[in-house]
Amino acid sequence: MKKAKVMVYNRVSGEVQEKLKTRYNVVNYQHIDPLNHELFLADLKDTEGIIGLELPVTEKLLQQAPLLKIVCNVSTGYNNLDIEAMTKYSVMATNTPGVLEETTADAVFGILLATARRIPELHNYLRSGGWKQYLTHDQFGVNVHHKTIGIIGMGTIGSLIAKRAHGGFNMNVLYHNRTRNEDAEKKYNATYCEMNTLLTKADFICLMTPLTPSTKNLIGKREFDLMKSSAIFINGSRGATVDETALIEALKQKKIRAAGLDVYRQEPVNHDNELLQLTNVVTTPHIGSSTYETELAMSRLAAQNLIEGLSGKKPANLINKELFIQTEGNEYEI
């Protein structure tokens, strides 16, 4: 029996790829321009499943993939997927929730600490031979403990950041969210407030919203103007949630103290991006979930979604659930 063709795009663990090869005819593509790559387009014509990270699945791509049944993101986010178009073409979309949240919260809080205490800057200062006497006042960082953190987007990861802030650093937790998170309020003594209030009161502002039309450029000049001049801004969401030009100006003009960034408008970030030249910015290359353990767990879950979908079952992490209807206790694909 001929094996179904499955496409691996970008990041899927080697262990999981080897297991997929026992079931499927696997082809692999890394960081290409998909709609202008002849071999990719040729393979796409008889591909039934795609697993990987950051492939832009648009209607134009779907038109080139008549046999495609499922696309499995190796991430919680899925802003690369046009869910409406996928549903129109009866293509299942899945993601990997519940795997990377703790790891991402570790990374974001680590970036916060590194920014507050200027760890990368002082690391370079020491390594370059600059440390010849005690640090001067203008090289000092700021405390994190007992300060106020404002979390914009109190979902699972935001709540885990609140847990670290409240339980580990005795921080006062403010948050803004589309809906109240009563669980976080009870567990971490978090206080819900309007966006403007959070921006004016928080010492650390941590952006953790998903990227949607309503959150694009959520933080811009107006928002930076509202922040304390001593505030530190952390972005662990998506680059497009922030007006990068406004951020650069706020940092250069000292409207805010510093920023810690794991995400950017363009990724990989351009080497000439002015953010990389500023000493009051800590930058990391989108490391949120990048640990061996978490990457393997996400790849395994994405592969499970893929196998279930190609076997005619409803994947556990199906996003466009409207592709299935419930009839007498059994699920049937539309």
N, C-alpha and C positions, 0 to 999 in steps of 0.2 A: 504493500500500500504506500502510495506516495505521501511523503511528509509535507505538512503545511509549511509555507514559508513564513518565517517570523523575522522582523527587522529589529536589530538592536541599534539604538541611536544614542550616541554619547555614553553616559555613565551607567553601566550595569556591572556588578562585580564579576570577576572572572569565574569564580566558583559557580555562580548562578548561570552564567553563559554556557558553561560546560554541561550543566544539567539540562538546559534547554535544548542543547544539540542532540540529546538522546531522544527527544520527542519531535523536534522540528528541524526543518532546513533553515539554518540561521545565517543571516547576512549582517554585516556590521558596518556602520558609518559613524564617523567622528567629525563633528564641527565642519560641516559642509554648507554650501548654499543650496538647500534642497531642490528648489524649483529651477535651478540652473546647473544641475549635475546629471548628465546623461545616464550614467550607470545607476544612480539612485532612482531616477524616474523609470528606468527599465525594470528594476527590481520591484518598484512600487506597484506595478501593474498586476502582479500575482501574489502580493503580500497580504496575508490574512490577519496578522497581528503585529503591532509595534510596541516595543518596550524601551523606555529610556528617559532622557531628560532634555527638555527645552526644544523639542521639535515643534515648530509652528504648524499646527494642524488647522488649516484654513479650508474654506470651501474649494478654493482652487486646487489645493493638494488632494482633497477628497475626490475631486473629479478625475484625478489621475490614478485612483486606487479602487477599482470596481469590486475587488474581492475583500477589501478591508472590513474586519468585523469589530476590532477592539484596539484602542490605544491606551497603554498603561504607563502613566507618569511615575517615575521613581522620585516622587516628592509629594508633599502635602498640597502645595500650590498647583494650580492648573490654569494660570492666566495665558499660557501658550496654546490652550485648546479653545477652539470656537465650538462651544457646547451646543449652541443652537444649530449650527451647520452639521455637526456630528449626529445629532438627533434626527435631523432631516434625512441624512444618508444612512440611518440605522446603524451607526458605528458607536459602540460602547466606549465610554471614557471612564478611566479609573485613576485613583491616586493612592497614596500610602499614609493615611492619617494614623495617629497614635503611636508612631515609631520615633520620630525625630524631635518631639517637643522638648523633652528633658535636655537633650544634647544642645539644641538651639538656645534654650534658656541659659545653659552654662556659657555658651559662646558670647551671647549678648551681654550677660553680666560681666564676663571677663573683659570684654571691650570697654564696658563702663568703668571698671576698675583701672584698666590700663590707661584710659583717657584721663581720669581724675588724678592719678598718681604719676602721669607723664612717663610711664614705663618705657615705651619704645624710644622716646626722645632721649631719656637719660641712659638707656642702654647704649645708644649710638654715641652719646657723649663720653661714656666710660671707654668704650671700645676704640674710639678715635684718639684716646690719650688726653682728653680734656680734664679729667678728674685729678687735680693736683692739690686741692684744698677742699674744705667743707663747702657744701652747696650754698649759694647765695639765695637771698629771699626770692629773687625773680625766677629761680629754678624750682621752687617748691610746688608741690601739687596741692590738692584739697582733700579734705576728709569725705568719706562716703557714709560712714556710720552716723546714725541719728539725723541724717539729712532727709529732705523730701523728694521722693521720686514720683513723677507723673507718667503714667503709662497710658498711651493712646492705643486702644485696641486690647481689651481685656478678654481675649479668647484663651485657649489652652496655654499657649506659650506666654502670653502676657500674665496669666495667673501664676505660672511657674516662676516668672521673674519677680512678681510680687512676693511669692513665697520666700525666695532667696533674700529679697530686700528686707522684708519684715522679720523673718525668723533668724537670718544670719547677721544682718547689719542694723537691726533696730531702726529701720527707716520708716518714716511716715509715708503711707501709700495713697496717692490720689490716682483716679483713673477716669477716662472718658471712653464710652463705648456706645454703640447704637442702642443697646439695651442694658439694663442694670444687671450686674453679676453679683447676685446676693451671696453666692457661695464664697466668692473672693472677699466680700465684705465681712462675712462671719469669720473666715479662716485667717485672713491677713489684715483685718481691721482697715480694709481699703475704703476710701471715701469717694463716692461718685461725685463728679462736678462737671460743669460745662467746660468746653474746650478753652475758652478765654481765661477762665479762672485757673485751670490747670497750668496754662502757659505762663501766667503771671506769678504763680506761687511755687512752682517746682524748681528744685535745684538741679535735678536731672530729668530730662524729658526723653522718654523712650518710645519711639514710634514702632508699633507692631501690628499695624492694620494690613489686611490683604490688599492687593491692587485691584481696584474696581473703577468704573467710570467716576464714581463719587469720591474716591480717595486719590485720584490722580492729582498731583500738585497740591495735596492737602496742606502741606507746610510750605509757606512761601514768605515773602517779605513782611506781610502783615503779621504773620505768626512769630517770625523772628523778632520783630519790633516789640512784641508783647513780652518776650522772655526777659528774665533778669540778665544784666550784663555779666553776672557770675554763673549763668546757667551752662550746663553741658548737655548737648543734644546727641542722642544715640539713634541711629537708624538701623533696625534689624528687620525691616519689612521688605520693601522693594524700592529700587532707585527712583522710579517714576512717581512715588508718593511725595517727593520733595522737589521743589524748584531749586535745582542745583546752582543756578546763577545767583539766586537770592541767598543761598547758604554760603557761597563763597564770599559774597559781599558782607554778610553778617560776621563772618570769621575775620575778614581783613579789617573791618572797621571796629572790631572788638565789641560788637553788639551782644555777642555771647562769648563765653570764655573759650569753649572748645567743642569739638565734635568727634564722635567715634562712629565710623561707617563700615558696614559690611556689605553694602549694596550700592549700586550706582546706576545712573541713567543708561549708560552703555556698559555692557560687560562682555569680555574683559574690558576694564577701564583703559582709556587712552593714556599713554605714558605722559603726554603733555597736559593732562587734566590739571588745572590749577590746584585742585584739592591735594594733589600729591606733593605740592611744593610748600604747603603751609605747615608750620611747626606745631600749630595748635589743633592738628587733625591726626587721629589715629585711624589707619586704614587696614582692612583685611580683605582678602579676595573671596568674598562670599563663602565664608567657612562654616556658616550656621550649623549644618548637620554633618560636617566633614570629619567624622571619626570612622575608624575601621568597623567598629561594632554597628554603628548606626547605618552606614552605607550598606553593609551586608544585610541587615534586617530589612531595609527599604527595598533592596533588590529582590530579596526572597518574597516579600509581600507583593511586589509588583508582578513577579513571576507567577505567584499563586492566582492573582487576578487574571493574568493572561491565560493560564491553563483552564481556569473555570470558564472564562468567556468563550474560548475556542472549543470547549467541550459542550457548549450549549446551555451551561448553567448561568445563573445570575451571579456575577462576581460580588464578593462581600463588600467591596469598596466602590461600587458603581456610582457614578456621579449623576448621569442622566437616567434616573430611575424610571422615567416615563417610557422607556423602551420595553418595559415589562408591565404586564397587567396581572392582577390577582383573580383567579377563577377557581372556586371550590378548593381553596387551600393550596393550589399548585400555581407556580409562576410560569407564564408563557411569554416568550419573546414576541413582540409585535412584528 
